[in-house]
């Protein structure tokens, strides 16, 4: 996992912008193009701001974008960071719980132990709570984000992953307390 970007960096602002405005973000075959003039209209930066042009030149060197034909294209690294930004925002937001748990269960063969360890680490980062070694739950809908991240992180993931929507978990008071649900 890469080092988080500074909150006030131009790249971070652009990635937040793409997370809030891109309708194709979770369609991994879709090409995401960043247009600086639209970003400026969005509001977080002024085109006349000193160093803006210099900062834009840094984007050309960034692992999050490629630059060709006068356009910036989001790279897989950039897409991962945008989706992570969306996930962070969802985790940090106060939300109205709909009473349903979202679960993920998985079976990853022993030969692919690294994939299993990686998956558990990322589930924990995304806010999931481990019920058992291969059963994890979270109170908000995060399936499309997790599916996209899994495809971006591990194109060759070996294992069976199933997503669940759970109406009831018996004796879930500990989970409600963990997630600060009422």
Buried (B, 14 or more C-beta within 10 A) or exposed (E): EEEEBEEEEBBBBBBBBBBEEBEEBBEEEEEBBBEBEEBBEBEEBEEEEEEBEEBBEEBEEBEBBBBEEEEBBBBBBBBBBBBBBBBBEBBEEEEEEEEBBBBBBBEBEEEBEEBBEBBBEBBEBBBBBEBEEBBBBBBBBBBBBBBBBBBBBBEEBEBEBEBBEEEEBEEBEEBEEEBEEE
